[in-house]
Amino acid sequence: MNRHPGQELDIRARRLLRTLIAQYLADGEPVGSRTLARSSGLDVSPATIRNIMSDLEDAGLIASPHTSAGRIPTPRGLRLFVDSLIELQPLPRDEMVRLQRELPPGPTTARDLVGNASMLLSAMTHFAGVVTVPRQTDFPLRHIDFVPLPDARILVILVFSDNQVQNRVIQLSKPLDVRELEQAANYINEHFVGLRVDEIRARLLRELREASSELHQMLAQAVELAASSFAPQDEDVLVSGQTNLMAYAELANLDRLRELFDAFQKKNELLQLMETCAKAQGVRLFIGEESGFAALDGCSVVTASYGAQGRLLGAVGVIGPTRMAYERVIPVVQATAALLSDALNRAAKTS
């Protein structure tokens, strides 16, 4: 088993590394041995500090960006800092109050809620806020209506428990008249309201297999309508505050920004990363190339999963430069995910 690089550091080296990274995260400048001697509080000679700095550099935890005597943390050093050296503090009360005030749990759709969360995270961290929109099929059905259109097409009106209304046009194999459509809608509304789409589809198919001949035709129509109406839709990811990233010198290269903004616009890689985060409880953090996507090299991604009624629905987080105040950003992301989950749970109970 490979040992974590932090396991090989003694107390003095860990203290110096923590001091160096904290100083770098605060002002973005390489940190020299004199600054470390003053800030670390260690009663050791400058030569000893230089030796420890050399050992940290040999371990791949810090690097010298140019001929300056100062050092900056590498992504590996930042990873060690986040995993074992950082001291997370509870979110300050004023910031928690702001989150609670601006993430309203009142009558609103899940998409509105997660959109608010994305914009709020961007405003509070000055990075890009990002959040996956839960699939509508993750929410129980409240009501369904079918409206006939020409050429065997049907307008399906779906109302879900999160107040979202979806209109879909589906193509049937043969036309159905108004009476048949009403019969199918009444059957679904009577027997399946309060269930998620995948549960409705499975139960309809089971009942179709077990139905008597007089029920079979009506159920077959309901199954065809449900199968087309409840076809899964692509998941989406919302990004807010991308232009905030232009303010950070380490991301200000035009080619670098173009690549990053292109990734935000296309969303494919970002959605793939966020879907991975959504499958795990708690906070996920990727530093630099750890995300596996070249467009996010030089960035850190901090996410936390959210859900409702015992189900994980997505992930919310921020994207910013690797030089970010992790001890503040992580609690902000955690609190936002928790409040978003609470709001979705309350919405489900009042539906």
N, C-alpha and C positions, 0 to 999 in steps of 0.2 A: 504494500500500500504506500502511495506517495504521501509524504508528510506535508502538511500545510506549512508554508514558509514561516508563518508566525510562530510555529512550535520551536523553531531553531533560534529565536531571538531571546536574549536575556532581558531583564527588566529595564536596564538602561537603554538598550537599543529600541525596545518597544516605546519607551517614553519619548525618545528623540524622534522616532518615526511619527508618533502621534502629534508631537509639537510641530514638526516640519509640515505635515499634511494640513493641520489646522491653519498654520500660517499661510500656506500656499492657497488653500481654499478661500481664505479671507481676502488676499490682495492679488493673487495671480502671478506673483513674482517668484523667481528662484530664491531659495532660502540658503543663506550662507552659514558657516559654522559659528561666526560671532553672534548672529541673531539667535541661533539655537542655544548657544551658551547662556545668553541672557534670558531667553523665554522658557527653557526647559526646567530651570530650577535645579539642575544637577551640579553638584560640586566636583567637577572634573576639569582637567586641563583642556585647552583648545586642541592639543595634539590627540588626546583621547577621543574627543568629539570627531576630529577628522578621521581617525581610525575606524570609529563606528560608522561614520558616513560611508567610508570606503567599503566596509563589510555590507552595508545595506545596498550599495550600488552593485556589488558583486552578486548579491542575492536577487537582483532584478527588481528591487522594490523602489528605488529612486534612480534618477538619471540626471546628467548634466546636459541642458539643452544647447549650450554653446561653450565658449571658452571661459565663461564666468565660473567662479568658484562655487556658485550657488547650485542647488539641486531642486528638482521637482519630482513628485511621485509618479511612478509608472501606473498603468492600469492595474498591474498586479499588486502594487503597493496600495492603491485605492481599494482594491478588493479586500485586502487584509484589514485595512482601516475600517471598512464598513462591516466586515464579518466579526471582528474581535476587538477593535480599539475604540470604536465610536461609542459615545455615551448619549443615547437617545433620551430626550426629555418629553414629558407630556405636552400636547399642544397648548400653547398659552390660551387662557380663557377668552381673550378678546377675539382670537382667530377662530376658536370653536364657536363662539356666538355668531361671528360673521358667516361661517359655514351653515349653521342652523337657520339663520335668517334668510340666506340667499339660496338655499336648497329647499324650496317649499314642498311640504308633503301634501298639499291640498289637491283638489281635483285637477289632475293633469295626466298626460300620457307618459308611459315609460320613456319614450323617445325624448319628450320635453325634459324629463328629469335628468337623463344622462347627458343631454345637450347642455343643461345648466351646470352639471358637474364638470364637464370639460372646460367650459368658459371660466368657471370659478377657480379651478385649479390653475389655469393659465394666469388669471389675474393675481392669485395669491403667491405664485412662485416666480412669475415673469418668465416662464418657459412655455413650451407648447403643451397644452392639455389634450389628452387623448383618451377616448373611451369607446368600447365596443357597444353597439346597440343590440339589445337582446332580440332574438328572433321572435316574431309575434306568436309563433307556435308554442313558445314557452309559457304563454299566459292562457288561463282558462277562457273558454268561449262564453260570452254573455247572451248573444242573440245572432241569428242568421236569417237573411231574407234572400229570395231569388226573384229576379225580374227578367221576363223573357225579352230577347232582342232578336232581330232578323237573323236568318241563316243558322239556326240551331245554336246561337250564342246566348249566354246567360250573364246578366250582371249579378254578381254575388256581393251582398253587403254584410260584412263581418264586424261585429262589435265584440271587443275583448275586455277582460276584467280590468285592464289598466286604462280603460276609457278610449283606447285607440280604435278608430273606425277605418276599416280597409274596404275599398271597392275593387273588385277584380272582375275582369271579363273572361269567361271560359268558353271553350268550344266543345259541344257535346257531339256524340256520334249520330244522334237523331234529335229532332225538335221535341220538346215537352210543352204541353199546354199549361195555362195558368193554374188549373185545378191540380195537375200533377206536381207542379212546383210548390204550390201552397201545402199540399199533402206532405211532400218531402221536408219542407222547412218546418212545418208543425211537428213532424216526427222527431227531427233533430233537436228542436227547441224544447220539446217535452222531455226527451230522454237523455240528452247529452250536454245540456248547459251546465257549466261548472267544471267540465273536463277539458283537458288540453287536446289539441288537434290530433296528436299521435294516439291518444287514448280513444278518441272518437272513432278514428279510422279502424283501429283494431277491433273495437266492440261491434261496429257496423258489420265488418266482415264476418265476425263470429256469429252474429245474429242471422246474417244472410245464410250461412251454412245450416243453421238450426231451424230456419223459418219454415212454416207450413206453406203450401202452394199459394194460398190466397194472399199471404203476406209477402211472398217472394218477389213479385213484380215491383211492388212499392219500395221494398228494401233495396232491390237492385238499382232502382232509380236514385234512391238516397245515397247508396254507396258510390255510384258514378259521379253524382254531384259533389259529394264530400271529397272524393279522391282528387277531383279537379280543383275544387275550391281551396283545399288545404294543402296544395302542393307547396313544398318548402321553398322559401325565398332566400336569396343570398343575405348573409350577415353583412353589417356595415360597421364602419368605424368613423367616429367624428373627431376632427382635429381642430383645436382652437388656438389662436395666438401664435401661429407659425412665425410671424414677423418679429416676435420677441427675440428670436434666436439671432437676428441680424445684429443685435446689440453686443454680442459676445465676440471678442477679438479672435478667439480660437476657432470660431465658426464663420468668420466674416469673409473668407476667400470666396469669390464669386462662383467659381466652379464647384466648390464644396457646397455652397448654399443651393446652387441649381440642382445638384444631385439629391440633396436632402428634400427640397421642396417637390421635386419630381416624385420622390418616394411617398410623400404625403398625398400627392394628387392621385397617383395610381393605386395606392392603398394596399395592393396585394401582399407585399412583404410585411407591411405594418400589421395588417389584419392577421396574417399567419402568426406573427410574434404575439399579438395580443390574445389570440385564441389559445395559444400555449399557456399564457399567464392566467387566463380565465379558468383553466382546468385545475389549478392548484390553489389551495387555501392560503390566505395571507399575502405577504409582500414578496414580490419578485424584483430583482435588480440586476440589470445588465450594464456593464461598464465597457465602453469601446467595442472592440471586436467580439465580445462575448455574445452579442445578440445574433451573430452569424450573418448579418446583412451589411454589406459594404457601405451602404448609404448612411448607416448609423455609427460607423467608426468615428471616434472622436466625440461621441455623445454617450450620455448615460440615460437609461430608461428605468424609471421606478414605477411599478404598478402594484395594485392590490385588487383581488377579486371581490365581486359583489354578487348578491343573490337575493332570493325571496322564497319563503315557504320551504326552506331546506334545500333549494336547488341553486347551484351556481349559474348565473346568467351572463356574466361577462367580466371585464376588467377595466379599471380606470387608472390613469396615471399621468406622468409627465415625461417629456423628452427635453433634455437640456444638455449643456456642455458637461464633460466629465468633472470640470471644476464647479461643483455645486455644493451648497450647504446641506449635505446628506442628513445631518442630525435634525434639521428643520423640515426638509422636503419629505422625508419618510413619514413622520407623524401626520403631515398635512394629507398625504395620499391615503394613509390608513384611516384617518378620521373621515375623509370624503367617502371612501368605500363603505364604511360602517353606516354613515348617515344616509347614503343612497340605498343601502339594503333596508334600513329602517323605514324609509319613505315608501319603498316598493312593498314592503310587508303591510304597512298601514293602508296603502291603496288597495291591496288585495282583500283585506279584511272588511273594507267599507264598500266593496263592489257587490 
